[in-house]
């Protein structure tokens, strides 16, 4: 009887620890990885858009690149423990990536500016 209660308590403690790990570490990392993948896809899609393209394409490229750059900048400023740990582990600079997307967006208008 006593061993059953101890086993149940251990299982409950493991379940609570797994819930905390999933919600406070796993979900922010998965959301960041999804946004990073979206940023790379949009950057590849509009990589060769320049001022010689149609105005509609340039506007769409600038809007999309600025939107995803702002999203990465928000992740950078949010700075949750899981996000900072993941970026440090994989040597990924969200602030620099966002500014590169902003520079790529300005490239669509003929002004490249990545500081």
N, C-alpha and C positions, 0 to 999 in steps of 0.2 A: 504494500500500500504506500509506504513512504517513498520507495524508489519510483513509483508511478507519479507521485506528486512532484518529485525532484525532476524527473524527466519532462513533465509537462511544463514546469517553470523554465527549464533550460530551453525548450522548444519555443516557448513564448518570448523569452529574451532574445533568441536568435531571430524570430520573426519581427520583433520591434526593431532590432538593429538593421535588418535587411530593409525594412520599410524606410527608416531614416536614410540609409545609404542610397536607396533608389530615388527618393524624393529630393534630397539635398545635395547629392553628388551626381547621380546618373542623369536626371532630367535636364539640369542646366547644361551639362556637357553635350547631351544629345541635341538640344535646341541650338547650341552654338555650332555644333558640327553641321547641322542642317542649314543654318544661315550662311556658314562659310562655304558650303557646297553651292548654295544658291548664288553667292557672290562670285564664285569662280565661273559658274555657268553664264551669268550675265556678262562678266568681263570678257569671256571668250566669245560670246555672241556679238558684242559691240566693239570688239578689239580694233577692227579696221574701219570703223565709221569715222569719217573726217568731214571737214567743212565743204567738201565737194559733193557730198551726198545730198539727198533731198532734205528739205527743211523738216518734214514730218519725221523722217528717220533720225535726224540729228536730235530733234526734240525728244523723241522716244528714248533714244540712247542716253541723253543727259538725265532725263527723269529717272530711268531705271537704275543707272549707275549711282546717282545721288541717293536714291531711296535705299539701295542695298548698302551703300557706304554709311549712311546715317544709322542704319540698323547695326552695322559692325561697331560704329562709334558708340552706340548705346550699350552694347555688350561690353565694350572697353571701359566705359564709365561706370557701369553697374558693379563690376569687380566683385562678384561673389567668390567665395573661397574655391569652389569647384572650377569656375572659369579661369581664375588666376592660376590655379594649379595645372590645369590642362594646357594653358598657353605657355607656362614656364616649362613644362615637361616637353612639349613639342616645339618650343622656341618659335612661337607664333605671336607676332606683334599686331594686335587688332587695330591699334591707332594708326600704325603705318599702312596697314592694308586698307583701311578706310580712306586715308589720304591719297593712296594710289588710285583708288576708285574715283575719288573726286578729280584727280588729275586726268584720268582717262576720260571722265565726263567732259572736262573742259577741252580735251583734245578733239572732241566732236565739233567744237566750235572753232577750232584752229588755234587754240591757246593751250599748250601743254604746260602744266605747272604742278610738278610733284616736288614738294620741298622736303 
